[in-house]
């Protein structure tokens, strides 16, 4: 009889492309992965991997087995969820992935709520960018994800997911305090198209959104810097260098020399959680979604006073 744990190892190797990457994803040693793979090869009576440069390549037999493994692991997860639901106790291990601003703005309160209400639940948090979060969920490395996308530019979720909206987040324009637009009460969106932008990292969904938003209105983005951290953006703006779209969620206090001005029509991001539909009956998933919604409802996304 094939071992579910060994099938899980093979599935991880297929997803990550090497034994070491699979070991890291499964939080075990390389030796443990090699041992489980060797045992699985003995069980099926065929080699399952071949060396391929620095990684490995699955054999035809392994490719066939991986297809079955994905379905088997899905059924195992569904069975585990049903057992948890039958007990109706919020226990076990819950792995959450979230984008940085969502983690900073919502997760602290939600995790505190879960800790107080369900002390037998162990929660593990991973901070990741949206595309990384999607990959983590697709590979089965996390149980629940918190992501953010922009209205008009939704993320494509993996198949078999359930989604729960949490809140909307507004983006304002952060400017040097002595900029001619900085003391306006509100800006029209056409007034900001030609600003020198401090954008997000290249290749990120937020950077792509900024380009699309400006081009859809007939402009051409003047991006002078690409910066990942919001606090770094604010430091540059305080020094008089550029402007940025600054979401309110997780923003924190503004440094001296920076002012934020709202835009009309508003620049809106959607914040939501998603998880595998097969796991929807898990009490831990339901409890976490409730805690996230409570934390999101309590979060004040009005502009920070300047």
C-alpha positions as CSV (number, residue, x, y, z in Angstrom):
1,X,0.0,0.0,0.0
2,X,1.3,3.4,-0.9
3,X,2.1,5.8,1.9
4,X,0.4,9.1,1.9
5,X,3.4,10.8,3.5
6,X,5.7,9.5,0.7
7,X,3.2,10.6,-1.9
8,X,3.3,14.0,-0.3
9,X,7.1,14.1,-0.6
10,X,6.8,13.1,-4.3
11,X,4.2,15.8,-4.9
12,X,6.5,18.4,-3.2
13,X,9.5,17.3,-5.4
14,X,7.3,17.7,-8.5
15,X,6.1,21.2,-7.4
16,X,9.6,22.5,-6.4
17,X,11.9,20.8,-8.8
18,X,14.5,19.5,-6.4
19,X,14.9,17.4,-3.3
20,X,16.3,20.3,-1.3
21,X,13.5,22.7,-2.2
22,X,10.9,20.0,-1.4
23,X,12.6,19.5,2.0
24,X,12.5,23.2,2.7
25,X,8.8,23.3,1.8
26,X,8.0,20.3,4.0
27,X,10.1,21.6,6.9
28,X,12.2,18.4,7.0
29,X,15.8,17.5,6.2
30,X,17.2,16.6,2.8
31,X,18.0,13.2,4.2
32,X,14.4,12.6,5.2
33,X,13.2,13.4,1.7
34,X,15.7,11.1,0.1
35,X,14.7,8.3,2.5
36,X,11.0,8.7,1.8
37,X,11.6,8.8,-1.9
38,X,13.8,5.6,-1.8
39,X,11.1,3.8,0.1
40,X,8.4,4.9,-2.4
41,X,10.6,3.7,-5.3
42,X,10.8,0.3,-3.6
43,X,7.1,0.3,-3.1
44,X,6.3,1.0,-6.8
45,X,9.3,-1.1,-8.1
46,X,10.4,1.7,-10.5
47,X,12.8,4.7,-10.4
48,X,10.9,8.0,-9.9
49,X,13.5,10.7,-10.4
50,X,16.5,11.2,-12.6
51,X,19.3,13.8,-12.2
52,X,18.8,16.9,-14.3
53,X,21.6,19.4,-13.8
54,X,21.3,20.7,-10.3
55,X,17.8,19.5,-9.9
56,X,15.9,16.3,-10.7
57,X,13.5,15.3,-13.4
58,X,10.5,13.1,-12.7
59,X,10.3,9.8,-14.7
60,X,7.2,8.9,-16.7
61,X,6.1,6.6,-13.8
62,X,6.5,9.5,-11.3
63,X,4.5,11.9,-13.5
64,X,1.7,9.3,-13.6
65,X,1.9,8.9,-9.8
66,X,1.9,12.6,-9.2
67,X,-1.4,13.0,-11.0
68,X,-2.9,10.4,-8.6
69,X,-1.1,11.9,-5.6
70,X,-2.7,15.3,-6.1
71,X,-6.2,13.7,-6.0
72,X,-5.3,11.5,-3.0
73,X,-3.8,14.4,-1.0
74,X,-7.0,16.4,-1.7
75,X,-9.1,13.6,-0.4
76,X,-6.9,13.3,2.7
77,X,-7.3,17.0,3.3
78,X,-11.0,16.8,3.0
79,X,-11.1,13.8,5.4
80,X,-9.0,15.7,7.9
81,X,-11.3,18.8,7.6
82,X,-14.4,16.6,8.1
83,X,-12.8,15.0,11.2
84,X,-12.0,18.5,12.6
85,X,-15.5,19.6,11.8
86,X,-16.9,16.6,13.6
87,X,-14.9,17.4,16.7
88,X,-15.9,21.1,16.3
89,X,-12.7,22.0,18.2
90,X,-10.4,24.8,16.9
91,X,-7.1,23.0,17.3
92,X,-4.1,21.9,15.2
93,X,-1.7,23.9,13.0
94,X,-2.9,26.7,10.7
95,X,-0.4,28.2,8.2
96,X,-1.3,31.7,7.0
97,X,0.3,33.7,4.2
98,X,-0.3,37.4,3.8
99,X,0.9,40.4,1.8
100,X,2.9,42.9,3.9
101,X,0.4,45.7,4.3
102,X,-2.4,43.2,5.1
103,X,-0.2,41.5,7.6
104,X,0.8,44.8,9.2
105,X,-2.7,46.3,9.3
106,X,-5.0,43.3,10.1
107,X,-3.1,40.3,11.3
108,X,-1.8,41.5,14.7
109,X,-5.4,41.9,16.0
110,X,-6.7,38.8,14.3
111,X,-3.8,36.6,15.7
112,X,-4.4,38.0,19.2
113,X,-8.1,37.1,18.9
114,X,-7.3,33.6,17.8
115,X,-4.7,33.1,20.6
116,X,-7.2,34.2,23.3
117,X,-10.2,32.3,22.0
118,X,-8.4,29.2,20.8
119,X,-5.2,28.5,22.8
120,X,-4.8,25.0,21.3
121,X,-4.5,26.4,17.8
122,X,-1.0,26.9,16.6
123,X,-0.8,29.6,13.9
124,X,2.2,30.0,11.6
125,X,2.5,33.2,9.6
126,X,4.4,33.8,6.3
127,X,4.7,37.3,4.8
128,X,4.8,37.1,1.0
129,X,3.9,39.2,-2.1
130,X,0.7,38.3,-3.9
131,X,2.3,36.1,-6.6
132,X,4.3,34.2,-4.0
133,X,1.1,33.7,-1.9
134,X,-0.7,32.2,-4.9
135,X,2.2,29.8,-5.5
136,X,2.3,28.8,-1.8
137,X,-1.4,27.9,-1.9
138,X,-1.1,26.1,-5.2
139,X,1.7,24.0,-3.7
140,X,-0.2,23.2,-0.5
141,X,2.4,25.0,1.7
142,X,-0.2,27.2,3.4
143,X,-3.8,26.7,4.6
144,X,-5.2,30.3,4.2
145,X,-4.0,33.4,2.4
146,X,-4.7,37.1,2.7
147,X,-4.1,39.0,-0.5
148,X,-4.8,42.4,-1.9
149,X,-5.5,43.4,-5.5
150,X,-6.7,46.6,-7.2
151,X,-10.2,47.2,-8.4
152,X,-10.2,46.5,-12.1
153,X,-7.1,44.3,-11.9
154,X,-8.1,41.1,-9.9
155,X,-5.8,38.3,-9.2
156,X,-6.5,35.0,-10.8
157,X,-6.9,32.5,-8.0
158,X,-5.9,28.8,-8.3
159,X,-8.8,26.4,-9.0
160,X,-10.8,24.9,-6.2
161,X,-10.6,28.0,-3.9
162,X,-13.1,29.8,-1.7
163,X,-12.8,33.5,-1.3
164,X,-14.0,35.8,1.5
165,X,-13.9,39.6,1.1
166,X,-12.5,41.4,4.2
167,X,-12.4,45.1,3.4
168,X,-11.6,47.8,0.8
169,X,-8.4,49.9,1.2
170,X,-8.0,53.4,-0.3
171,X,-4.8,54.7,-1.9
172,X,-3.9,58.4,-1.4
173,X,-1.2,60.4,-3.1
174,X,1.8,61.1,-0.9
175,X,3.7,64.3,-1.8
176,X,6.5,66.4,-0.4
177,X,5.0,69.0,1.9
178,X,6.1,71.9,-0.3
179,X,4.7,70.4,-3.5
180,X,2.1,72.7,-5.1
181,X,-0.6,70.0,-4.8
182,X,0.2,69.0,-1.2
183,X,-2.2,71.4,0.5
184,X,-5.2,70.6,-1.7
185,X,-8.1,68.9,0.0
186,X,-8.7,66.5,-2.9
187,X,-7.1,65.9,-6.3
188,X,-8.7,64.9,-9.6
189,X,-7.0,61.8,-11.0
190,X,-6.0,63.6,-14.2
191,X,-3.9,66.0,-12.1
192,X,-1.6,63.2,-10.9
193,X,-0.8,61.4,-14.1
194,X,2.5,63.3,-14.8
195,X,3.9,63.2,-11.3
196,X,7.4,61.7,-10.9
197,X,6.5,58.3,-9.3
198,X,8.2,56.2,-6.7
199,X,6.5,52.9,-7.6
200,X,6.6,49.4,-6.2
201,X,9.1,46.7,-7.2
202,X,9.3,45.9,-10.9
203,X,7.2,42.9,-11.8
204,X,4.8,43.4,-8.8
205,X,1.1,43.6,-9.3
206,X,1.0,47.0,-7.8
207,X,3.7,48.4,-10.1
208,X,1.8,46.8,-13.1
209,X,-1.4,48.4,-11.8
210,X,0.1,51.9,-11.6
211,X,1.3,51.7,-15.2
212,X,-2.1,50.4,-16.4
213,X,-4.0,53.0,-14.4
214,X,-2.0,55.9,-15.9
215,X,-2.0,54.6,-19.4
216,X,-5.7,53.9,-19.4
217,X,-6.2,57.6,-18.9
218,X,-3.9,58.7,-21.7
219,X,-0.8,59.3,-19.8
220,X,2.7,57.7,-19.7
221,X,4.1,56.8,-16.3
222,X,7.2,58.8,-15.2
223,X,8.6,56.2,-12.7
224,X,11.8,57.5,-11.3
225,X,12.4,54.9,-8.6
226,X,11.1,51.3,-7.8
227,X,11.0,50.7,-4.0
228,X,9.4,47.8,-2.1
229,X,9.0,49.2,1.4
230,X,6.4,51.9,2.1
231,X,8.6,53.5,4.8
232,X,11.5,53.9,2.2
233,X,9.1,55.6,-0.2
234,X,8.0,58.0,2.6
235,X,11.6,58.8,3.4
236,X,12.3,59.6,-0.2
237,X,9.2,61.8,-0.5
238,X,10.1,63.6,2.7
239,X,13.5,64.4,1.1
240,X,11.5,66.0,-1.8
241,X,12.0,63.1,-4.3
242,X,8.9,62.1,-6.2
243,X,5.4,61.1,-5.2
244,X,3.7,57.7,-4.5
245,X,0.3,56.1,-4.2
246,X,0.2,55.3,-0.5
247,X,-2.5,52.9,0.7
248,X,-4.1,53.6,4.1
249,X,-4.0,50.0,5.3
250,X,-0.9,49.5,7.5
251,X,0.4,53.0,6.7
252,X,1.4,54.1,10.1
253,X,2.5,57.7,11.1
254,X,3.8,59.9,8.3
255,X,7.3,61.5,8.6
256,X,7.7,65.2,8.7
257,X,7.8,66.7,5.2
258,X,5.1,64.4,3.8
259,X,1.5,65.1,3.1
260,X,-1.2,62.7,1.7
261,X,-4.1,63.9,-0.4
262,X,-7.1,61.8,-1.5
263,X,-8.0,61.3,-5.1
264,X,-11.3,61.3,-6.9
265,X,-12.3,58.8,-8.2
266,X,-10.8,56.9,-5.4
267,X,-7.9,54.4,-5.9
268,X,-9.4,51.2,-4.3
269,X,-7.7,47.9,-3.3
270,X,-9.7,44.8,-2.3
271,X,-8.5,42.8,0.7
272,X,-9.7,39.2,0.9
273,X,-8.8,35.8,2.3
274,X,-9.0,32.6,0.3
275,X,-8.4,28.9,1.0
276,X,-8.9,25.5,-0.6
277,X,-12.6,24.7,-0.8
278,X,-11.9,21.2,0.4
279,X,-10.8,22.7,3.8
280,X,-13.9,24.9,4.2
281,X,-15.3,22.7,7.0
282,X,-12.2,23.0,9.2
283,X,-13.1,24.9,12.4
284,X,-9.7,26.5,12.3
285,X,-10.4,28.0,8.9
286,X,-13.8,29.3,9.9
287,X,-12.4,30.8,13.2
288,X,-9.6,32.5,11.3
289,X,-11.9,34.1,8.8
290,X,-14.1,35.4,11.6
291,X,-11.1,36.9,13.3
292,X,-9.8,38.5,10.1
293,X,-13.3,40.0,9.4
294,X,-13.5,41.4,12.9
295,X,-10.0,42.9,12.6
296,X,-10.8,44.4,9.2
297,X,-14.0,45.9,10.4
298,X,-12.2,47.6,13.3
299,X,-9.4,49.0,11.1
300,X,-9.8,52.7,10.4
301,X,-8.8,53.5,6.8
302,X,-9.4,57.2,7.1
303,X,-6.4,59.3,6.2
304,X,-3.7,59.7,8.8
305,X,-3.8,63.3,10.1
306,X,-1.0,65.5,8.9
